[in-house]
């Protein structure tokens, strides 16, 4: 038998007795290309590409590259699902600072 718990509150969700909601979130990089001009088309970019390839060979790949596509899956109990639908980005729970005017 599969075992599920709410990924927010930790409540055990029994498959035949409790209602369970699945939330999937997909995040991916978006590239909005800049407008191409006549100067861009006239310029020879092969030297710049060659330089980038040489630098990559010398330095190796950057280990801190962000994954271009990531998918998350969460199991939620009914209460946490309602809370999630009201505030999916948890803006109400984000830490707010009240700085004094010195």
N, CA, C and O atoms as a MOPAC input file, in Angstrom:
PM7 MOZYME 1SCF
protein

 N      0.84800 1    -1.17700 1     0.00000 1
 C      0.00000 1     0.00000 1     0.00000 1
 C      0.89500 1     1.24200 1     0.00000 1
 O      1.90500 1     1.30700 1     0.70000 1
 N      0.49300 1     2.21000 1    -0.79800 1
 C      1.26100 1     3.45600 1    -0.84700 1
 C      0.94200 1     4.30800 1     0.36700 1
 O     -0.16700 1     4.28300 1     0.90000 1
 N      1.94400 1     5.05900 1     0.78600 1
 C      1.81600 1     5.93400 1     1.94500 1
 C      1.97500 1     7.37200 1     1.46600 1
 O      2.95600 1     7.70400 1     0.80100 1
 N      1.00100 1     8.23200 1     1.80700 1
 C      1.05500 1     9.64000 1     1.43000 1
 C      0.97200 1    10.50600 1     2.67200 1
 O      0.26700 1    10.18600 1     3.62900 1
 N      1.70900 1    11.61300 1     2.63800 1
 C      1.58400 1    12.63600 1     3.67200 1
 C      1.46800 1    13.97500 1     2.97600 1
 O      1.95300 1    14.14500 1     1.85800 1
 N      0.82800 1    14.92500 1     3.63200 1
 C      0.70800 1    16.26900 1     3.08600 1
 C      2.09800 1    16.90000 1     3.10100 1
 O      2.77500 1    16.91000 1     4.12900 1
 N      2.50900 1    17.42000 1     1.96100 1
 C      3.84200 1    18.00900 1     1.86600 1
 C      3.95600 1    19.35600 1     2.57600 1
 O      5.06200 1    19.87500 1     2.72800 1
 N      2.83500 1    19.93100 1     3.01200 1
 C      2.90800 1    21.19000 1     3.76500 1
 C      2.82500 1    20.96400 1     5.26700 1
 O      3.68800 1    21.42700 1     6.01100 1
 N      1.80000 1    20.26000 1     5.71600 1
 C      1.61100 1    20.13000 1     7.16500 1
 C      2.07900 1    18.79200 1     7.72700 1
 O      2.20000 1    18.64500 1     8.94400 1
 N      2.34600 1    17.81000 1     6.85600 1
 C      2.83100 1    16.52100 1     7.32000 1
 C      1.75700 1    15.53400 1     7.73600 1
 O      2.07900 1    14.43800 1     8.19300 1
 N      0.48300 1    15.89400 1     7.59000 1
 C     -0.61900 1    15.00500 1     7.97400 1
 C     -0.59900 1    13.75200 1     7.10800 1
 O     -0.40500 1    13.83100 1     5.89500 1
 N     -0.80100 1    12.58900 1     7.73900 1
 C     -0.86600 1    11.33600 1     6.99600 1
 C     -2.18200 1    11.28700 1     6.22400 1
 O     -3.24500 1    11.59100 1     6.76500 1
 N     -2.09500 1    10.90300 1     4.96300 1
 C     -3.27400 1    10.82200 1     4.09800 1
 C     -3.50400 1     9.35500 1     3.74800 1
 O     -2.70900 1     8.73800 1     3.03800 1
 N     -4.60900 1     8.80600 1     4.26000 1
 C     -4.93700 1     7.40200 1     4.01100 1
 C     -5.65000 1     7.30200 1     2.66500 1
 O     -6.64500 1     7.99400 1     2.45200 1
 N     -5.16500 1     6.45600 1     1.75000 1
 C     -5.68400 1     6.40000 1     0.37800 1
 C     -7.19000 1     6.16900 1     0.26200 1
 O     -7.82700 1     6.78300 1    -0.59500 1
 N     -7.77000 1     5.32500 1     1.07300 1
 C     -9.19400 1     5.01300 1     0.95000 1
 C    -10.08600 1     5.91900 1     1.79900 1
 O    -11.30500 1     5.91800 1     1.62700 1
 N     -9.49400 1     6.69100 1     2.71300 1
 C    -10.29500 1     7.47100 1     3.64700 1
 C    -10.17800 1     8.98200 1     3.46400 1
 O    -11.16800 1     9.69700 1     3.62100 1
 N     -8.99800 1     9.47400 1     3.14000 1
 C     -8.77100 1    10.91500 1     3.06100 1
 C     -8.70800 1    11.38600 1     1.61600 1
 O     -8.18800 1    10.69900 1     0.73700 1
 N     -9.25200 1    12.57600 1     1.39600 1
 C     -9.11200 1    13.18200 1     0.07900 1
 C     -7.71500 1    13.76900 1    -0.02700 1
 O     -7.19900 1    14.34100 1     0.93300 1
 N     -7.10700 1    13.62700 1    -1.19200 1
 C     -5.74700 1    14.09700 1    -1.41300 1
 C     -5.73100 1    14.89400 1    -2.70800 1
 O     -6.37700 1    14.52200 1    -3.68700 1
 N     -4.98600 1    15.99300 1    -2.70400 1
 C     -4.83500 1    16.83500 1    -3.88900 1
 C     -3.38300 1    16.79500 1    -4.33200 1
 O     -2.47100 1    16.76200 1    -3.50600 1
 N     -3.17900 1    16.79900 1    -5.63900 1
 C     -1.83200 1    16.83900 1    -6.19700 1
 C     -1.66100 1    18.18200 1    -6.88900 1
 O     -2.46700 1    18.56900 1    -7.73400 1
 N     -0.59800 1    18.88700 1    -6.51600 1
 C     -0.26000 1    20.16400 1    -7.13500 1
 C      1.05000 1    19.96300 1    -7.87900 1
 O      2.03500 1    19.49900 1    -7.30500 1
 N      1.05500 1    20.31400 1    -9.15500 1
 C      2.29900 1    20.26000 1    -9.92600 1
 C      2.65900 1    21.67200 1   -10.36200 1
 O      1.80700 1    22.45400 1   -10.78400 1
 N      3.92000 1    21.96800 1   -10.25000 1
 C      4.43500 1    23.28300 1   -10.63100 1
 C      5.54500 1    23.04900 1   -11.64500 1
 O      6.41900 1    22.20600 1   -11.44200 1
 N      5.50200 1    23.79100 1   -12.71900 1
 C      6.51300 1    23.67700 1   -13.75000 1
 C      7.19400 1    25.03700 1   -13.90300 1
 O      6.53100 1    26.06000 1   -14.08000 1
 N      8.50800 1    25.03300 1   -13.83300 1
 C      9.27500 1    26.27000 1   -13.97400 1
 C     10.28400 1    26.08000 1   -15.09000 1
 O     10.99300 1    25.07400 1   -15.13500 1
 N     10.34600 1    27.04400 1   -15.98700 1
 C     11.30800 1    26.94200 1   -17.07100 1
 C     11.77400 1    28.31800 1   -17.50400 1
 O     11.06300 1    29.31400 1   -17.37200 1
 N     12.99300 1    28.34200 1   -18.02700 1
 C     13.58100 1    29.59800 1   -18.48500 1
 C     12.89300 1    30.03300 1   -19.77100 1
 O     12.55000 1    29.20700 1   -20.61700 1
 N     12.70000 1    31.32500 1   -19.90400 1
 C     12.08400 1    31.88400 1   -21.10300 1
 C     13.05500 1    32.89200 1   -21.68700 1
 O     13.60600 1    33.73200 1   -20.97600 1
 N     13.25300 1    32.79700 1   -22.97200 1
 C     14.14500 1    33.73300 1   -23.64500 1
 C     13.33200 1    34.55600 1   -24.62500 1
 O     12.79100 1    34.03300 1   -25.59900 1
 N     13.25600 1    35.82400 1   -24.35900 1
 C     12.59300 1    36.74600 1   -25.27800 1
 C     13.67400 1    37.36500 1   -26.15100 1
 O     14.43200 1    38.21400 1   -25.68200 1
 N     13.75800 1    36.95600 1   -27.40400 1
 C     14.84200 1    37.46700 1   -28.25500 1
 C     14.70800 1    38.96300 1   -28.50600 1
 O     13.61000 1    39.50600 1   -28.62500 1
 N     15.86400 1    39.60100 1   -28.58000 1
 C     15.89300 1    41.03100 1   -28.88400 1
 C     15.60700 1    41.21500 1   -30.37200 1
 O     15.72600 1    40.27800 1   -31.16200 1
 N     15.24300 1    42.39500 1   -30.72500 1
 C     14.98300 1    42.69700 1   -32.13300 1
 C     16.30500 1    42.66900 1   -32.90100 1
 O     17.29800 1    43.24700 1   -32.46100 1
 N     16.30700 1    41.99600 1   -34.04300 1
 C     17.51100 1    41.89600 1   -34.87000 1
 C     17.55700 1    43.08600 1   -35.81800 1
 O     16.57800 1    43.41600 1   -36.48800 1
 N     18.72300 1    43.71800 1   -35.85400 1
 C     18.91100 1    44.88300 1   -36.72400 1
 C     19.79500 1    44.50400 1   -37.91400 1
 O     20.36800 1    43.41500 1   -37.94900 1
 N     19.90000 1    45.40600 1   -38.87900 1
 C     20.78600 1    45.19100 1   -40.03100 1
 C     22.23500 1    45.04500 1   -39.58200 1
 O     22.97900 1    44.24200 1   -40.14400 1
 N     22.64000 1    45.81100 1   -38.57500 1
 C     24.01500 1    45.73400 1   -38.06800 1
 C     24.30300 1    44.34500 1   -37.50400 1
 O     25.40700 1    43.82500 1   -37.66800 1
 N     23.30500 1    43.73300 1   -36.83100 1
 C     23.48000 1    42.38100 1   -36.30800 1
 C     23.71500 1    41.38100 1   -37.43200 1
 O     24.54200 1    40.47800 1   -37.31000 1
 N     22.98900 1    41.54900 1   -38.51400 1
 C     23.12500 1    40.62700 1   -39.64200 1
 C     24.44800 1    40.80800 1   -40.36800 1
 O     24.99600 1    39.84100 1   -40.89700 1
 N     24.96300 1    42.01400 1   -40.40100 1
 C     26.21400 1    42.30100 1   -41.10200 1
 C     27.43700 1    41.85100 1   -40.30600 1
 O     28.46800 1    41.52600 1   -40.89400 1
 N     27.33500 1    41.82800 1   -38.97800 1
 C     28.48200 1    41.51100 1   -38.12000 1
 C     28.80800 1    40.02100 1   -38.17900 1
 O     27.90500 1    39.18600 1   -38.22400 1
 N     30.09400 1    39.69200 1   -38.17800 1
 C     30.55200 1    38.30000 1   -38.17600 1
 C     30.77300 1    37.87400 1   -36.71700 1
 O     31.65500 1    38.40000 1   -36.03900 1
 N     29.98200 1    36.94000 1   -36.25400 1
 C     30.02200 1    36.53100 1   -34.84000 1
 C     30.89300 1    35.30700 1   -34.60000 1
 O     30.97400 1    34.84100 1   -33.46300 1
 N     31.53800 1    34.77600 1   -35.60800 1
 C     32.32200 1    33.55200 1   -35.45500 1
 C     33.48600 1    33.71700 1   -34.48500 1
 O     33.77900 1    32.78900 1   -33.73200 1
 N     34.15200 1    34.85400 1   -34.47800 1
 C     35.26700 1    35.06000 1   -33.54500 1
 C     34.76600 1    35.08500 1   -32.10200 1
 O     35.41000 1    34.52400 1   -31.21500 1
 N     33.63300 1    35.72500 1   -31.86200 1
 C     33.06900 1    35.76300 1   -30.50100 1
 C     32.68000 1    34.35800 1   -30.04100 1
 O     32.91600 1    33.99800 1   -28.88800 1
 N     32.09100 1    33.56900 1   -30.92700 1
 C     31.72400 1    32.19200 1   -30.58200 1
 C     32.97400 1    31.37000 1   -30.30200 1
 O     33.00100 1    30.60100 1   -29.34200 1
 N     34.00200 1    31.51900 1   -31.11800 1
 C     35.25900 1    30.80300 1   -30.89600 1
 C     35.86700 1    31.16200 1   -29.54200 1
 O     36.36000 1    30.28600 1   -28.83200 1
 N     35.83400 1    32.42400 1   -29.18700 1
 C     36.37300 1    32.86500 1   -27.89600 1
 C     35.58700 1    32.24100 1   -26.74300 1
 O     36.18300 1    31.78300 1   -25.76800 1
 N     34.26200 1    32.21800 1   -26.84300 1
 C     33.43700 1    31.60400 1   -25.79600 1
 C     33.75600 1    30.11600 1   -25.64800 1
 O     33.84900 1    29.61300 1   -24.52800 1
 N     33.92100 1    29.41500 1   -26.75700 1
 C     34.25300 1    27.99200 1   -26.70600 1
 C     35.62500 1    27.76300 1   -26.07600 1
 O     35.79500 1    26.82300 1   -25.29900 1
 N     36.61000 1    28.60900 1   -26.40000 1
 C     37.94200 1    28.49000 1   -25.78000 1
 C     37.85600 1    28.69300 1   -24.27100 1
 O     38.45800 1    27.93900 1   -23.50700 1
 N     37.11100 1    29.70800 1   -23.84100 1
 C     36.97000 1    29.97800 1   -22.40200 1
 C     36.28300 1    28.81900 1   -21.69200 1
 O     36.65400 1    28.46400 1   -20.57400 1
 N     35.27800 1    28.22700 1   -22.34300 1
 C     34.57200 1    27.10000 1   -21.72700 1
 C     35.50000 1    25.90300 1   -21.57300 1
 O     35.45400 1    25.21400 1   -20.55400 1
 N     36.34300 1    25.64500 1   -22.57500 1
 C     37.29900 1    24.54300 1   -22.48600 1
 C     38.30000 1    24.77000 1   -21.36100 1
 O     38.65900 1    23.83300 1   -20.64900 1
 N     38.74900 1    26.01000 1   -21.19800 1
 C     39.73800 1    26.32700 1   -20.16500 1
 C     39.14200 1    26.25600 1   -18.76600 1
 O     39.76800 1    25.73000 1   -17.84600 1
 N     37.94900 1    26.78000 1   -18.60800 1
 C     37.34300 1    26.89100 1   -17.27400 1
 C     36.43700 1    25.72400 1   -16.92100 1
 O     36.10200 1    25.55800 1   -15.74800 1
 N     36.03300 1    24.92100 1   -17.87100 1
 C     35.06500 1    23.86000 1   -17.60700 1
 C     33.67500 1    24.45200 1   -17.51600 1
 O     33.50400 1    25.67100 1   -17.55200 1
 N     32.68600 1    23.59000 1   -17.39800 1
 C     31.30600 1    24.06400 1   -17.29600 1
 C     31.05800 1    24.67000 1   -15.93200 1
 O     31.63100 1    24.22400 1   -14.93900 1
 N     30.22200 1    25.66700 1   -15.87400 1
 C     29.86200 1    26.31900 1   -14.62000 1
 C     28.94900 1    25.39500 1   -13.81800 1
 O     27.85900 1    25.05500 1   -14.27800 1
 N     29.37600 1    24.99100 1   -12.63900 1
 C     28.59600 1    24.05200 1   -11.83100 1
 C     27.35900 1    24.70100 1   -11.21800 1
 O     26.51000 1    23.99900 1   -10.66800 1
 N     27.24000 1    26.01000 1   -11.29900 1
 C     26.09500 1    26.67800 1   -10.69800 1
 C     25.04800 1    27.07600 1   -11.72500 1
 O     24.23900 1    27.96700 1   -11.46500 1
 N     25.04800 1    26.43100 1   -12.89100 1
 C     24.02800 1    26.73800 1   -13.88600 1
 C     22.66400 1    26.31200 1   -13.36400 1
 O     22.53000 1    25.26100 1   -12.73600 1
 N     21.66800 1    27.12200 1   -13.62200 1
 C     20.30700 1    26.81700 1   -13.19900 1
 C     19.67800 1    25.90600 1   -14.23500 1
 O     19.82800 1    26.11900 1   -15.43800 1
 N     18.97600 1    24.89400 1   -13.76300 1
 C     18.29200 1    23.99200 1   -14.68800 1
 C     17.28500 1    24.78800 1   -15.50700 1
 O     16.52900 1    25.58200 1   -14.94600 1
 N     17.25900 1    24.59300 1   -16.82000 1
 C     16.32600 1    25.35700 1   -17.65200 1
 C     14.88400 1    24.91900 1   -17.49300 1
 O     13.97000 1    25.67400 1   -17.82300 1
 N     14.66300 1    23.70600 1   -16.99000 1
 C     13.29800 1    23.20900 1   -16.82500 1
 C     13.23200 1    22.35300 1   -15.56600 1
 O     14.06700 1    21.47100 1   -15.36400 1
 N     12.24800 1    22.61300 1   -14.73100 1
 C     12.11100 1    21.86300 1   -13.47700 1
 C     10.63100 1    21.66100 1   -13.19800 1
 O      9.82900 1    22.57800 1   -13.37700 1
 N     10.27400 1    20.47300 1   -12.76500 1
 C      8.88500 1    20.15500 1   -12.43200 1
 C      8.82600 1    19.68500 1   -10.97400 1
 O      9.64400 1    18.87300 1   -10.54100 1
 N      7.85800 1    20.20200 1   -10.23400 1
 C      7.65300 1    19.83600 1    -8.83300 1
 C      6.27900 1    19.19200 1    -8.69500 1
 O      5.35200 1    19.54600 1    -9.42300 1
 N      6.14100 1    18.24400 1    -7.75900 1
 C      4.86100 1    17.59000 1    -7.49400 1
 C      4.68200 1    17.51500 1    -5.98500 1
 O      5.57200 1    17.06300 1    -5.26500 1
 N      3.52000 1    17.96100 1    -5.51300 1
 C      3.23500 1    17.97600 1    -4.08500 1
 C      1.88500 1    17.33700 1    -3.80700 1
 O      0.93200 1    17.55100 1    -4.55700 1
 N      1.78900 1    16.54500 1    -2.72500 1
 C      0.53100 1    16.00700 1    -2.23900 1
 C      0.04700 1    16.91000 1    -1.11400 1
 O      0.81100 1    17.23400 1    -0.20400 1
 N     -1.21500 1    17.31800 1    -1.17000 1
 C     -1.76100 1    18.21200 1    -0.15400 1
 C     -3.04600 1    17.64800 1     0.42200 1
 O     -3.83400 1    17.01600 1    -0.28200 1
 N     -3.24900 1    17.88400 1     1.71900 1
 C     -4.51300 1    17.55200 1     2.36200 1
 C     -5.54500 1    18.62400 1     1.97000 1
 O     -5.16000 1    19.66700 1     1.44200 1
 N     -6.82200 1    18.39800 1     2.20900 1
 C     -7.83300 1    19.39100 1     1.80900 1
 C     -7.61200 1    20.78700 1     2.41000 1
 O     -7.82500 1    21.78800 1     1.72500 1
 N     -7.19200 1    20.86800 1     3.66400 1
 C     -6.98800 1    22.16900 1     4.29300 1
 C     -5.82700 1    22.93300 1     3.64400 1
 O     -5.94000 1    24.12600 1     3.36200 1
 N     -4.72800 1    22.24200 1     3.41400 1
 C     -3.56600 1    22.89900 1     2.79700 1
 C     -3.85700 1    23.23700 1     1.33300 1
 O     -3.34900 1    24.23000 1     0.81300 1
 N     -4.66100 1    22.42300 1     0.67700 1
 C     -5.05000 1    22.70900 1    -0.70600 1
 C     -5.85600 1    24.00200 1    -0.77400 1
 O     -5.63100 1    24.82300 1    -1.66300 1
 N     -6.79100 1    24.19300 1     0.15300 1
 C     -7.57300 1    25.44400 1     0.19500 1
 C     -6.64700 1    26.63700 1     0.42600 1
 O     -6.77200 1    27.67200 1    -0.22800 1
 N     -5.71500 1    26.47600 1     1.37000 1
 C     -4.75700 1    27.53400 1     1.66100 1
 C     -3.88800 1    27.85100 1     0.44000 1
 O     -3.61500 1    29.01500 1     0.14400 1
 N     -3.46200 1    26.80800 1    -0.25500 1
 C     -2.64100 1    26.98900 1    -1.44800 1
 C     -3.41600 1    27.74300 1    -2.53000 1
 O     -2.86500 1    28.63900 1    -3.16900 1
 N     -4.68100 1    27.39100 1    -2.74100 1
 C     -5.47700 1    28.05600 1    -3.77700 1
 C     -5.70500 1    29.53500 1    -3.46200 1
 O     -5.77300 1    30.36000 1    -4.37300 1
 N     -5.82300 1    29.87100 1    -2.16900 1
 C     -6.00800 1    31.27100 1    -1.78200 1
 C     -4.74600 1    32.09700 1    -2.00300 1
 O     -4.82600 1    33.27900 1    -2.33600 1
 N     -3.57500 1    31.47500 1    -1.81900 1
 C     -2.30800 1    32.20800 1    -1.88300 1
 C     -1.19900 1    31.29900 1    -2.42700 1
 O     -0.33000 1    30.87300 1    -1.66700 1
 N     -1.21700 1    30.99600 1    -3.73600 1
 C     -0.26700 1    30.02100 1    -4.28500 1
 C      1.20200 1    30.40000 1    -4.13300 1
 O      2.05400 1    29.51400 1    -4.06300 1
 N      1.51800 1    31.68200 1    -4.07900 1
 C      2.91100 1    32.09000 1    -3.92400 1
 C      3.27800 1    32.40400 1    -2.47700 1
 O      4.37700 1    32.88600 1    -2.20200 1
 N      2.36800 1    32.13400 1    -1.56400 1
 C      2.58700 1    32.34700 1    -0.12400 1
 C      3.00100 1    33.77500 1     0.18800 1
 O      3.85000 1    34.00900 1     1.04800 1
 N      2.41000 1    34.71400 1    -0.50300 1
 C      2.73500 1    36.12700 1    -0.26200 1
 C      2.28000 1    36.58500 1     1.11600 1
 O      2.93100 1    37.42200 1     1.74100 1
 N      1.16200 1    36.03900 1     1.59300 1
 C      0.67200 1    36.41700 1     2.91700 1
 C      1.60700 1    35.93900 1     4.01900 1
 O      1.64700 1    36.53100 1     5.09800 1
 N      2.35400 1    34.88200 1     3.75900 1
 C      3.23200 1    34.32100 1     4.78000 1
 C      4.66700 1    34.80600 1     4.65500 1
 O      5.51000 1    34.47100 1     5.48700 1
 N      4.95100 1    35.59000 1     3.62700 1
 C      6.32000 1    36.07600 1     3.46700 1
 C      6.65100 1    37.04400 1     4.58900 1
 O      5.78500 1    37.76000 1     5.09200 1
 N      7.88000 1    37.05200 1     4.95700 1
 C      8.32400 1    37.89900 1     6.07400 1
 C      8.28800 1    39.35400 1     5.65100 1
 O      8.87300 1    39.73800 1     4.63800 1
 N      7.60500 1    40.14500 1     6.42800 1
 C      7.51800 1    41.57000 1     6.14500 1
 C      8.30000 1    42.31500 1     7.22700 1
 O      8.19900 1    42.00400 1     8.41400 1
 N      9.07100 1    43.29000 1     6.79400 1
 C      9.88000 1    44.06400 1     7.71600 1
 C      9.25600 1    45.44500 1     7.90200 1
 O      8.74200 1    46.04700 1     6.96000 1
 N      9.31300 1    45.92400 1     9.13200 1
 C      8.82900 1    47.26800 1     9.42800 1
 C     10.00800 1    48.02300 1    10.02100 1
 O     10.28500 1    47.92600 1    11.21600 1
 N     10.69200 1    48.77100 1     9.18000 1
 C     11.86800 1    49.48600 1     9.62900 1
 C     11.47400 1    50.82100 1    10.25500 1
 O     10.59000 1    51.51800 1     9.75700 1
 N     12.13500 1    51.16200 1    11.33600 1
 C     11.86300 1    52.44000 1    11.97600 1
 C     12.53500 1    53.55500 1    11.18700 1
 O     13.52100 1    53.32700 1    10.48700 1
 N     12.00000 1    54.74100 1    11.30500 1
 C     12.57000 1    55.89400 1    10.60100 1
 C     13.54700 1    56.58100 1    11.56900 1
 O     13.13700 1    57.36300 1    12.42700 1
 N     14.81200 1    56.28300 1    11.42000 1
 C     15.83700 1    56.86000 1    12.30200 1
 C     16.24800 1    58.21200 1    11.83300 1
 O     17.10100 1    58.84800 1    12.45300 1

